[in-house]
């Protein structure tokens, strides 16, 4: 049986609600939990290419679990995280451009116009 493909929006409504936690001191298992109620969401298993457990890679498993939790919690409330993050990055680039323009020529009215255009573009990216 194959798993049906879902869109990010469909996935958003089906995943375990945030916040998620990872406790590296919880024991031998590397697991991710729901913060409220402690529901286990998933276990992180580190293996070799042949599928054998590698105890020496526990640090990588813990780092992966911590990153997964950080990413999920940072995207809390986003209906489409991939698109929203892309828009935020584009907006950030426009804001940095406006700042650089104003810093380079703070007293030049043409620079003010260029900076306002960059700020307007940043607003459109959001």
NORMOUR-V309178 format. One record per pair of residues at least 6 apart in sequence whose ideal C-beta (glycine too) atoms are under 6 Angstrom apart, sorted by the first residue. I is the first residue (numbers start at 1). J is the second residue. If there is no record, write none. Layout:
((I,J) (I,J))
This chain:
((8,80) (16,34) (16,41) (18,73) (18,76) (19,35) (19,73) (20,32) (20,69) (20,72) (20,73) (21,33) (21,35) (22,32) (22,65) (22,66) (22,69) (24,62) (29,43) (30,44) (30,61) (30,62) (30,65) (31,40) (31,43) (32,41) (32,42) (32,65) (32,69) (33,40) (44,61) (44,64) (44,65) (46,54) (46,57) (46,60) (46,61) (47,53) (48,54) (75,81) (78,84) (87,125) (90,125) (91,122) (91,125) (91,126) (94,118) (94,121) (94,122) (95,122) (97,118) (98,115) (98,118) (98,119) (101,111) (101,114) (101,115) (102,115) (105,111))
